[in-house]
Amino acid sequence: MKIYSCFPGGKSKVLTMSYDDGKHADERLVAIFNQNGIKGTFNLNYGLMANPERIDKEKIKELYEGHEIATHTMTHPTISRCPLTQNAKEILEDRAGLESIAGYPVRGHAYPNGSYNEDIKELFTKLGIVYARTADWETGSFELPVDLMEWKATCHHNYNLMKYAKEFAEFKKPQYLKCFYVWGHSYEFDRDNNWELIEEFCSYMGGREDIWYATNIELVDYMKVCRELQFGAAGEFVYNPSAAEAWISVDGRVICVKGGTLVNLKEE
């Protein structure tokens, strides 16, 4: 019996996006995402929202509905140069402020200026952060992260985006779980005059039956549910102790294991 974890619906590929700073160009970017059924994570600085170039607090909840709001520190310092006490304040105040807007626990992060170290990773996990994205320009990897507090994206949108998009779309080996992760800043499309790049990408990648479209936190939470599945030693049944459902493949059969249920995996 061959058992594989799957993404929802039995899929083996996921696309997730991550954009920083919460400037006005996010409004155009969110519209493009929504039009193509793509989900994004938006990393915001609560302490900078009064700046005219930032999206007003009153608009944030509605704008990012269906997407994820995540932390980016209160004031965007280069945190590896700062005392840990300052970093603790930066992350806790950002979390609290964003949660007062979002209405849900904010648990994700993108390191400002790509700055972090091992002490910061350990600190942030103790302050309620469950994953953190780096600012590596291009790894070219579609692998799921080994270290969630040092999550490296596939690429920034200005680095071979359509090349990776075509590689990902054409990948057809369901025995592997693959993640395409794109990051950037929406204002870069204004600066570089290349909005057509993200429009082409979203049109090309959106609406595919073999891809799960998820926010960063949805992916993190789902993989935790999969890891906590309890299989019998002979692989004949599985118990899901979580409230959320998980999907698996058993000898090519796709099975949804609902939360709190025991499922017989033997084919009748």
Backbone bond lengths (Angstrom), bond angles and torsions (degrees), N, CA, C in turn:
res aa  C-N    CA-C-N  psi(-1)  N-CA   C-N-CA  omega(-1)  CA-C   N-CA-C  phi
1 M - - - 1.470 - - 1.524 109.16 -
2 K 1.326 116.88 126.54 1.459 121.98 -179.37 1.528 109.17 -110.38
3 I 1.333 115.63 116.39 1.466 121.46 -176.34 1.526 109.33 -114.42
4 Y 1.328 116.73 128.67 1.460 122.47 177.46 1.532 109.96 -124.61
5 S 1.329 115.77 143.90 1.467 120.05 167.52 1.519 108.70 -73.12
6 C 1.320 116.64 145.53 1.471 122.14 177.77 1.526 109.32 -130.22
7 F 1.309 115.37 162.28 1.446 120.37 167.76 1.536 108.10 -79.70
8 P 1.333 118.58 168.01 1.466 120.43 -178.20 1.526 112.91 -50.32
9 G 1.328 114.44 138.72 1.450 120.36 -178.99 1.508 113.21 81.33
10 G 1.334 117.26 5.50 1.452 120.91 -178.29 1.512 114.07 83.68
11 K 1.332 116.99 11.85 1.462 120.88 -177.51 1.526 110.89 -77.45
12 S 1.336 115.47 158.62 1.461 120.39 -179.80 1.527 112.43 -119.34
13 K 1.327 117.25 5.72 1.465 120.93 179.38 1.527 109.84 -130.66
14 V 1.352 115.56 142.55 1.459 121.13 177.91 1.528 109.30 -133.80
15 L 1.323 115.95 141.64 1.467 122.64 173.86 1.511 108.49 -115.17
16 T 1.330 116.69 129.72 1.457 121.10 176.70 1.520 109.44 -138.36
17 M 1.332 116.47 145.73 1.467 122.95 -175.05 1.522 109.59 -123.89
18 S 1.353 116.71 152.78 1.464 120.47 -178.52 1.524 109.36 -145.46
19 Y 1.355 116.23 121.47 1.469 120.66 -177.09 1.523 110.60 -131.21
20 D 1.335 114.57 140.10 1.462 121.56 -168.22 1.527 113.60 -107.70
21 D 1.323 115.06 154.40 1.469 127.08 162.20 1.524 116.21 92.05
22 G 1.337 119.26 -22.85 1.463 120.13 174.68 1.508 114.97 66.82
23 K 1.317 117.26 40.10 1.466 120.03 176.47 1.522 110.44 -88.28
24 H 1.334 116.61 170.74 1.462 120.82 -168.52 1.527 113.92 -60.80
25 A 1.315 118.05 -26.24 1.463 119.84 179.03 1.524 112.22 -63.56
26 D 1.340 117.30 -17.25 1.461 119.66 175.05 1.522 111.80 -57.52
27 E 1.322 117.32 -31.13 1.466 119.98 -178.68 1.523 110.80 -62.17
28 R 1.318 116.81 -43.34 1.466 120.32 177.57 1.521 110.69 -68.97
29 L 1.339 116.65 -39.29 1.462 120.31 -179.35 1.526 111.27 -65.41
30 V 1.323 117.39 -45.10 1.463 120.66 178.81 1.528 110.65 -59.63
31 A 1.325 116.95 -39.39 1.471 120.48 178.62 1.529 110.83 -62.00
32 I 1.319 116.98 -39.77 1.469 121.12 178.12 1.522 110.18 -66.74
33 F 1.332 116.93 -44.21 1.464 120.30 176.43 1.530 110.73 -57.83
34 N 1.319 116.24 -50.18 1.464 120.60 -176.88 1.520 112.02 -61.02
35 Q 1.301 116.17 -38.59 1.467 120.87 -179.33 1.527 111.31 -62.91
36 N 1.315 116.87 -29.35 1.463 120.87 -174.83 1.528 113.70 -110.28
37 G 1.330 116.85 7.37 1.460 120.45 177.09 1.518 114.20 71.05
38 I 1.328 116.96 28.29 1.458 122.38 -178.74 1.519 109.12 -103.67
39 K 1.330 116.40 141.81 1.462 121.29 -178.32 1.524 110.81 -108.24
40 G 1.330 115.04 145.78 1.449 119.90 -179.67 1.517 112.59 -132.51
41 T 1.326 114.61 158.92 1.455 123.12 171.50 1.518 107.36 -109.80
42 F 1.338 116.60 131.99 1.465 121.32 -175.38 1.520 108.63 -120.06
43 N 1.328 114.92 117.51 1.459 123.47 -172.42 1.527 109.16 -97.10
44 L 1.338 116.16 115.64 1.466 121.41 -166.63 1.522 112.17 -120.29
45 N 1.334 114.53 150.24 1.472 122.41 175.56 1.525 108.40 -104.60
46 Y 1.335 116.99 103.63 1.463 119.92 -177.31 1.524 111.52 -60.39
47 G 1.315 118.03 -35.21 1.457 121.17 -176.74 1.509 115.44 -74.25
48 L 1.342 117.13 -7.25 1.473 120.46 -178.72 1.526 113.04 -111.56
49 M 1.319 117.02 7.14 1.464 119.90 -172.96 1.523 114.11 -69.62
50 A 1.326 116.78 -16.65 1.470 119.09 178.29 1.524 112.05 -77.32
51 N 1.331 117.40 -13.34 1.459 120.65 179.44 1.521 110.34 -66.95
52 P 1.325 118.37 137.62 1.467 121.23 -175.33 1.525 114.25 -58.74
53 E 1.337 117.72 -27.98 1.465 119.25 -177.70 1.530 112.14 -80.70
54 R 1.341 116.98 -6.19 1.456 121.18 -179.49 1.527 110.85 -98.33
55 I 1.328 115.24 153.76 1.461 120.64 177.45 1.519 109.95 -67.21
56 D 1.318 115.50 135.04 1.467 121.56 -178.22 1.527 111.04 -63.88
57 K 1.332 115.53 143.02 1.462 120.95 -179.49 1.525 112.51 -52.87
58 E 1.316 115.68 -37.12 1.464 119.41 -175.14 1.524 112.50 -68.34
59 K 1.318 117.84 -18.58 1.466 121.31 -177.32 1.521 113.12 -97.71
60 I 1.317 116.67 -12.57 1.465 119.68 -167.82 1.520 113.22 -66.20
61 K 1.309 118.39 -47.93 1.467 120.32 -175.67 1.517 111.58 -59.62
62 E 1.323 116.74 -45.68 1.466 120.17 -179.37 1.524 110.90 -68.25
63 L 1.334 117.61 -42.40 1.463 120.92 -177.35 1.522 111.37 -59.66
64 Y 1.327 116.75 -46.58 1.468 120.51 -173.56 1.523 113.60 -93.86
65 E 1.321 117.48 15.08 1.456 121.30 177.10 1.527 109.64 -56.75
66 G 1.339 116.74 130.36 1.455 121.18 -178.76 1.508 114.05 87.29
67 H 1.326 116.41 -7.60 1.459 122.36 176.69 1.533 107.34 -114.49
68 E 1.318 117.44 -171.31 1.465 121.13 -179.31 1.527 110.72 -114.88
69 I 1.314 116.06 135.24 1.454 122.18 169.06 1.521 107.90 -97.92
70 A 1.346 116.46 128.28 1.456 121.19 -178.35 1.524 109.68 -133.03
71 T 1.317 116.09 169.10 1.456 121.09 -175.28 1.529 112.18 -83.96
72 H 1.343 113.99 156.59 1.467 121.98 176.28 1.534 109.08 -146.46
73 T 1.348 115.26 18.95 1.473 127.61 -172.06 1.528 110.85 75.97
74 M 1.324 115.19 161.50 1.468 120.54 -178.70 1.520 112.31 -64.26
75 T 1.348 117.12 -46.00 1.472 119.82 -168.64 1.521 114.06 -127.90
76 H 1.335 118.13 10.91 1.473 123.13 173.22 1.534 113.68 63.61
77 P 1.323 119.59 46.35 1.466 119.83 175.29 1.530 111.25 -79.95
78 T 1.317 116.15 166.15 1.466 121.58 171.77 1.523 106.60 -83.15
79 I 1.316 116.94 91.62 1.460 121.54 -160.74 1.525 114.55 -69.03
80 S 1.328 119.39 -22.54 1.460 119.17 178.79 1.526 112.21 -68.48
81 R 1.335 117.06 -14.21 1.472 121.98 177.56 1.525 112.40 -96.19
82 C 1.329 116.57 -2.68 1.467 120.95 -173.00 1.527 111.16 -103.35
83 P 1.348 117.37 154.93 1.467 120.05 173.07 1.524 110.69 -61.67
84 L 1.316 116.70 147.80 1.455 120.27 179.87 1.522 111.92 -62.23
85 T 1.328 117.13 -30.99 1.466 119.17 177.26 1.525 110.89 -63.53
86 Q 1.325 116.56 -38.96 1.467 119.99 176.80 1.525 110.49 -66.80
87 N 1.334 116.41 -41.06 1.463 119.73 -179.85 1.525 111.51 -64.98
88 A 1.334 116.17 -35.98 1.463 119.55 177.04 1.526 110.61 -62.71
89 K 1.320 116.13 -42.81 1.466 120.21 178.06 1.519 111.06 -65.09
90 E 1.335 116.28 -42.36 1.465 121.00 -179.97 1.525 111.59 -58.48
91 I 1.331 116.48 -43.44 1.463 118.80 -175.24 1.522 111.66 -79.99
92 L 1.325 118.20 -39.99 1.461 119.80 -178.72 1.524 111.78 -67.90
93 E 1.325 117.00 -41.53 1.464 119.14 179.13 1.522 111.29 -69.36
94 D 1.312 117.18 -35.30 1.461 119.63 176.47 1.522 110.18 -65.74
95 R 1.327 116.85 -45.96 1.472 120.46 177.47 1.530 110.88 -57.00
96 A 1.317 116.30 -50.05 1.468 120.08 -175.68 1.526 111.14 -62.83
97 G 1.329 116.28 -43.42 1.457 119.81 179.61 1.514 112.37 -64.42
98 L 1.331 117.14 -45.42 1.459 120.60 -179.82 1.526 111.36 -66.00
99 E 1.331 116.57 -37.41 1.458 119.81 178.82 1.523 111.84 -66.45
100 S 1.328 117.17 -31.03 1.468 119.98 177.79 1.525 110.96 -66.53
101 I 1.334 116.41 -22.78 1.466 121.50 177.42 1.524 110.52 -91.77
102 A 1.330 115.78 -49.32 1.463 120.73 -171.99 1.528 112.42 -71.67
103 G 1.331 116.52 -36.85 1.455 120.03 -178.05 1.513 113.53 82.58
104 Y 1.318 117.12 18.27 1.466 121.45 176.19 1.528 108.79 -149.52
105 P 1.349 118.13 162.62 1.469 119.67 179.35 1.529 111.10 -63.29
106 V 1.315 116.33 129.97 1.468 122.49 178.00 1.522 107.10 -99.09
107 R 1.335 117.25 115.54 1.465 121.01 -168.85 1.526 114.01 -125.18
108 G 1.339 117.39 -1.70 1.456 120.68 -179.04 1.516 111.99 -104.52
109 H 1.326 116.43 167.13 1.461 120.78 -175.86 1.532 110.74 -154.53
110 A 1.327 115.54 150.83 1.464 122.61 166.53 1.521 106.60 -126.91
111 Y 1.329 116.86 126.96 1.462 120.77 -176.27 1.528 111.20 -65.24
112 P 1.349 118.38 123.26 1.469 120.29 179.11 1.525 110.50 -66.54
113 N 1.325 115.50 134.71 1.471 122.19 -176.19 1.532 111.85 58.95
114 G 1.317 117.09 18.80 1.455 121.46 -179.45 1.510 113.61 65.02
115 S 1.324 117.57 21.81 1.464 122.54 -170.70 1.525 111.41 -97.51
116 Y 1.340 115.70 127.96 1.461 120.35 177.09 1.528 108.32 -167.72
117 N 1.318 116.14 168.90 1.456 122.51 172.10 1.528 107.74 -153.49
118 E 1.315 116.29 -179.43 1.460 119.61 -175.53 1.534 112.27 -64.05
119 D 1.325 117.20 -36.65 1.463 119.99 178.61 1.529 110.96 -64.65
120 I 1.330 116.52 -39.56 1.465 120.58 179.31 1.529 110.38 -67.11
121 K 1.308 117.12 -42.91 1.463 120.47 177.26 1.527 110.79 -56.28
122 E 1.321 116.43 -46.55 1.468 120.66 -179.66 1.530 111.09 -65.80
123 L 1.325 116.58 -42.98 1.465 120.83 179.15 1.521 111.39 -59.99
124 F 1.316 117.07 -49.29 1.468 120.63 -174.80 1.524 111.53 -64.17
125 T 1.339 117.79 -35.61 1.470 118.40 177.55 1.515 111.26 -63.74
126 K 1.331 116.78 -30.52 1.465 120.67 179.09 1.526 111.88 -78.74
127 L 1.325 116.86 -12.51 1.464 121.54 -178.65 1.526 111.89 -108.42
128 G 1.339 116.33 20.78 1.458 120.26 171.07 1.508 115.96 94.46
129 I 1.336 118.42 5.74 1.456 120.95 177.85 1.528 108.29 -90.67
130 V 1.341 117.09 128.92 1.463 119.96 -176.13 1.527 112.85 -105.35
131 Y 1.332 117.75 -14.66 1.460 121.00 173.62 1.524 108.21 -153.04
132 A 1.336 115.68 157.60 1.468 120.21 177.46 1.524 109.02 -148.09
133 R 1.320 115.35 131.83 1.472 121.51 -178.00 1.523 111.42 -94.12
134 T 1.317 116.29 137.87 1.455 121.76 176.16 1.524 109.69 -85.02
135 A 1.339 116.90 -174.83 1.462 121.34 179.39 1.528 111.14 -120.56
136 D 1.333 116.55 33.69 1.464 119.67 175.28 1.524 109.46 -65.02
137 W 1.325 116.05 133.10 1.466 119.27 -173.90 1.522 112.27 -69.23
138 E 1.341 116.87 -38.02 1.462 118.79 -173.25 1.524 110.11 -162.06
139 T 1.320 116.27 115.58 1.463 119.94 172.01 1.519 111.09 -104.86
140 G 1.338 116.28 -25.73 1.455 120.52 -177.33 1.517 113.13 72.34
141 S 1.328 117.30 8.85 1.460 121.13 -174.46 1.524 111.50 -95.37
142 F 1.311 115.94 140.04 1.463 122.88 172.32 1.527 111.12 -107.37
143 E 1.336 116.57 16.46 1.458 119.98 -177.13 1.535 110.80 -83.55
144 L 1.327 116.10 150.25 1.454 120.86 172.96 1.530 108.93 -68.99
145 P 1.327 117.68 150.52 1.470 119.63 -174.95 1.521 112.78 -67.60
146 V 1.317 115.71 141.58 1.458 121.87 173.40 1.533 109.39 -82.69
147 D 1.328 115.53 -40.72 1.468 122.61 179.21 1.524 107.91 -117.54
148 L 1.328 117.36 107.36 1.458 121.12 -177.42 1.523 113.11 -64.56
149 M 1.327 117.51 -21.95 1.461 120.64 178.42 1.527 112.04 -88.33
150 E 1.325 115.80 5.61 1.462 121.55 174.93 1.528 107.69 -144.25
151 W 1.331 114.42 57.43 1.464 121.95 -173.39 1.525 108.70 -82.19
152 K 1.317 115.30 114.43 1.461 121.76 -178.64 1.529 108.90 -98.83
153 A 1.318 116.56 127.11 1.456 121.44 -178.86 1.526 111.36 -74.63
154 T 1.322 115.63 165.31 1.466 120.43 173.68 1.517 110.45 -63.14
155 C 1.343 116.04 -46.76 1.464 119.44 -179.58 1.527 111.05 -167.69
156 H 1.317 115.14 157.10 1.460 122.52 162.70 1.525 106.57 -74.26
157 H 1.332 117.35 151.76 1.460 118.33 -173.32 1.533 114.18 -63.74
158 N 1.331 118.27 -18.11 1.464 120.49 178.98 1.528 113.11 -88.69
159 Y 1.327 117.81 4.68 1.459 120.97 -176.26 1.533 110.78 -118.25
160 N 1.340 115.76 90.53 1.472 122.20 173.52 1.526 113.31 57.64
161 L 1.324 117.01 37.89 1.458 121.20 -174.37 1.529 112.43 -58.27
162 M 1.326 117.40 -51.35 1.459 119.79 -175.98 1.532 111.57 -71.70
163 K 1.304 117.62 -28.38 1.471 120.18 174.79 1.524 109.77 -61.27
164 Y 1.336 116.10 -48.83 1.459 119.31 179.24 1.521 111.64 -68.27
165 A 1.327 117.06 -34.04 1.460 120.30 178.61 1.527 110.68 -60.25
166 K 1.312 116.30 -43.95 1.468 119.50 -178.96 1.520 111.05 -69.92
167 E 1.327 117.52 -38.27 1.467 120.11 176.55 1.527 110.41 -61.29
168 F 1.323 115.75 -43.37 1.465 120.58 -177.77 1.524 110.92 -67.93
169 A 1.312 117.07 -44.65 1.462 121.07 -178.97 1.524 111.29 -63.07
170 E 1.325 116.70 -34.12 1.465 120.82 -175.92 1.528 113.05 -87.63
171 F 1.333 117.34 -6.50 1.464 120.30 -179.96 1.528 109.53 -72.45
172 K 1.319 117.58 123.43 1.473 121.18 -171.73 1.525 112.76 -129.93
173 K 1.326 118.12 35.72 1.458 120.35 179.40 1.528 109.15 -111.78
174 P 1.341 117.14 94.68 1.473 120.20 -173.72 1.524 114.72 -69.69
175 Q 1.348 117.89 -6.15 1.463 119.07 176.97 1.518 112.38 -74.19
176 Y 1.344 117.09 -6.87 1.460 122.69 177.37 1.523 110.20 -115.08
177 L 1.338 116.95 141.52 1.462 121.02 169.35 1.525 107.92 -92.49
178 K 1.335 117.09 126.64 1.454 121.36 -176.24 1.527 110.57 -125.72
179 C 1.337 115.33 140.90 1.460 122.62 -178.27 1.522 109.96 -126.55
180 F 1.318 116.56 122.77 1.460 122.93 174.49 1.527 106.73 -102.29
181 Y 1.338 115.65 116.70 1.469 122.00 -173.74 1.528 108.58 -123.05
182 V 1.340 115.29 118.73 1.466 122.05 -179.38 1.525 109.43 -115.64
183 W 1.351 116.49 139.52 1.458 119.64 177.77 1.523 110.35 -134.31
184 G 1.335 114.91 167.34 1.460 120.18 176.60 1.514 111.22 167.72
185 H 1.322 114.93 -160.98 1.469 123.59 175.16 1.525 106.77 -129.89
186 S 1.310 117.89 129.94 1.464 119.59 -176.04 1.523 112.43 -63.01
187 Y 1.352 118.03 -31.38 1.466 119.81 -179.31 1.522 112.34 -65.91
188 E 1.344 116.95 -16.76 1.465 119.83 177.43 1.521 111.50 -65.52
189 F 1.329 117.18 -28.06 1.464 119.33 177.67 1.526 111.12 -67.37
190 D 1.342 116.63 -35.83 1.464 120.06 173.12 1.523 110.45 -68.23
191 R 1.309 115.93 -47.36 1.468 120.96 -177.74 1.522 112.14 -60.47
192 D 1.333 116.36 -42.81 1.464 121.42 -175.37 1.526 112.93 -93.50
193 N 1.342 115.21 -2.22 1.467 120.60 -179.96 1.533 110.77 52.61
194 N 1.336 115.98 49.58 1.469 119.45 -177.88 1.534 113.17 -136.55
195 W 1.320 116.10 41.40 1.458 119.15 176.30 1.525 111.74 -58.17
196 E 1.326 116.99 -26.29 1.462 119.66 179.75 1.532 111.43 -62.25
197 L 1.334 117.14 -24.07 1.460 120.33 179.30 1.522 111.08 -64.82
198 I 1.324 117.26 -51.58 1.463 119.41 -178.13 1.526 111.16 -73.33
199 E 1.331 117.32 -29.18 1.467 119.93 175.38 1.523 110.54 -65.71
200 E 1.336 116.61 -44.36 1.469 120.46 177.66 1.524 110.64 -63.52
201 F 1.332 115.98 -43.50 1.459 120.38 -178.97 1.524 111.42 -61.02
202 C 1.320 116.87 -49.66 1.466 120.45 -176.74 1.521 111.67 -67.07
203 S 1.323 117.15 -37.08 1.462 120.35 176.59 1.524 110.88 -64.84
204 Y 1.327 116.02 -40.04 1.458 121.53 -179.15 1.529 112.08 -71.58
205 M 1.325 116.98 -41.08 1.462 120.88 -174.09 1.520 113.77 -88.83
206 G 1.318 117.90 -23.81 1.457 121.11 -175.30 1.525 112.91 -72.72
207 G 1.327 115.74 156.13 1.456 122.06 171.56 1.513 115.72 70.16
208 R 1.320 118.59 23.33 1.467 121.44 -179.61 1.534 109.97 -94.16
209 E 1.306 115.90 133.19 1.451 120.57 -175.17 1.524 112.98 -70.59
210 D 1.329 117.61 -20.98 1.467 119.53 -176.68 1.523 113.07 -97.31
211 I 1.343 117.86 7.98 1.462 121.71 -179.10 1.530 109.89 -119.10
212 W 1.314 116.18 133.73 1.461 122.21 170.28 1.529 107.23 -91.77
213 Y 1.330 116.96 131.12 1.465 122.81 179.49 1.524 107.72 -103.64
214 A 1.331 116.04 116.07 1.459 120.09 -170.75 1.519 111.31 -139.23
215 T 1.325 116.06 153.41 1.457 121.01 167.79 1.522 108.14 -76.87
216 N 1.312 116.55 167.31 1.472 119.82 177.13 1.526 111.30 -56.64
217 I 1.329 117.15 -47.84 1.463 120.21 -174.48 1.529 111.43 -70.07
218 E 1.323 117.73 -32.42 1.467 119.62 176.13 1.524 110.52 -63.01
219 L 1.320 116.40 -40.60 1.461 120.23 178.49 1.528 110.81 -66.27
220 V 1.335 116.76 -45.91 1.460 120.94 179.85 1.527 110.72 -60.12
221 D 1.330 116.79 -47.36 1.468 120.17 -177.98 1.525 111.51 -66.11
222 Y 1.328 116.31 -39.04 1.465 119.20 -178.56 1.524 111.04 -65.76
223 M 1.321 117.24 -43.02 1.462 119.54 -179.43 1.529 111.22 -64.96
224 K 1.321 116.85 -30.53 1.468 120.08 175.61 1.531 110.30 -65.27
225 V 1.334 116.71 -41.59 1.464 120.55 177.19 1.525 109.87 -59.84
226 C 1.336 116.78 -44.07 1.462 120.38 -179.84 1.525 111.74 -63.38
227 R 1.335 116.51 -40.33 1.461 120.02 -179.10 1.522 112.24 -65.79
228 E 1.322 116.77 -26.30 1.463 120.14 -175.55 1.529 113.35 -91.48
229 L 1.329 117.92 0.78 1.455 119.91 174.60 1.528 110.09 -60.39
230 Q 1.321 115.88 141.10 1.465 121.26 -177.68 1.526 109.19 -112.96
231 F 1.337 115.97 110.13 1.461 121.89 -177.16 1.523 110.72 -98.44
232 G 1.321 115.75 143.79 1.453 120.28 171.32 1.518 110.19 -65.53
233 A 1.333 116.72 154.94 1.463 121.29 -176.00 1.521 112.15 -59.34
234 A 1.318 117.48 -33.42 1.459 121.60 179.87 1.526 111.75 -90.72
235 G 1.326 116.69 0.02 1.458 120.47 178.71 1.511 114.16 72.71
236 E 1.335 116.93 19.99 1.460 119.43 -175.39 1.522 113.43 -89.09
237 F 1.322 117.53 -14.85 1.457 120.23 177.32 1.522 109.42 -152.54
238 V 1.333 115.01 163.95 1.457 121.27 -179.73 1.519 108.42 -142.88
239 Y 1.331 114.72 141.39 1.467 120.75 175.35 1.514 108.71 -116.06
240 N 1.327 116.46 133.96 1.461 122.61 178.27 1.530 108.53 -106.65
241 P 1.350 118.07 104.70 1.469 120.21 -177.90 1.525 113.25 -79.49
242 S 1.330 117.17 -8.32 1.465 120.87 -178.61 1.522 110.73 -82.42
243 A 1.334 115.15 165.91 1.460 119.69 175.35 1.526 111.23 -80.06
244 A 1.334 116.54 -28.09 1.462 121.55 -177.26 1.521 111.25 -86.94
245 E 1.313 116.89 154.92 1.454 121.10 179.39 1.523 111.17 -80.21
246 A 1.332 115.46 157.15 1.457 123.02 175.14 1.521 108.45 -131.45
247 W 1.321 115.31 153.93 1.455 120.70 -179.10 1.519 109.57 -118.63
248 I 1.350 115.94 137.33 1.452 121.16 177.07 1.525 109.28 -135.83
249 S 1.318 114.67 163.11 1.457 121.98 173.18 1.516 107.87 -116.19
250 V 1.331 116.67 128.72 1.467 122.25 -179.89 1.523 107.69 -121.91
251 D 1.322 115.82 106.58 1.471 121.05 -176.56 1.522 111.31 50.86
252 G 1.338 115.73 39.89 1.466 121.31 177.20 1.513 114.18 89.29
253 R 1.345 118.31 -9.18 1.465 120.77 176.99 1.521 109.09 -88.67
254 V 1.316 116.58 127.61 1.460 121.20 179.12 1.522 109.20 -87.02
255 I 1.347 115.60 127.66 1.463 121.17 -175.79 1.523 109.20 -129.53
256 C 1.311 116.12 132.78 1.465 122.14 173.76 1.524 108.10 -95.36
257 V 1.341 115.80 122.75 1.462 121.05 178.81 1.525 107.44 -103.94
258 K 1.298 116.71 101.14 1.459 121.20 -175.66 1.524 110.93 -69.43
259 G 1.313 115.43 155.23 1.456 120.78 -178.93 1.515 112.38 -57.96
260 G 1.333 116.38 135.65 1.452 121.33 176.72 1.508 115.67 73.65
261 T 1.342 118.11 16.84 1.464 119.98 -176.78 1.520 112.09 -117.79
262 L 1.327 114.79 154.49 1.455 123.77 173.01 1.514 107.02 -106.84
263 V 1.330 117.65 126.16 1.462 121.30 -175.41 1.522 109.75 -120.42
264 N 1.331 114.54 129.36 1.483 121.23 173.98 1.525 108.59 -77.55
265 L 1.322 116.91 124.42 1.470 120.83 -175.98 1.505 113.06 -96.99
266 K 1.325 117.66 -4.55 1.459 120.19 178.40 1.517 109.23 -72.56
267 E 1.325 115.62 133.15 1.448 120.46 -179.80 1.524 108.70 -74.03
268 E 1.333 115.54 124.59 1.476 120.32 -177.65 1.529 110.00 -74.98
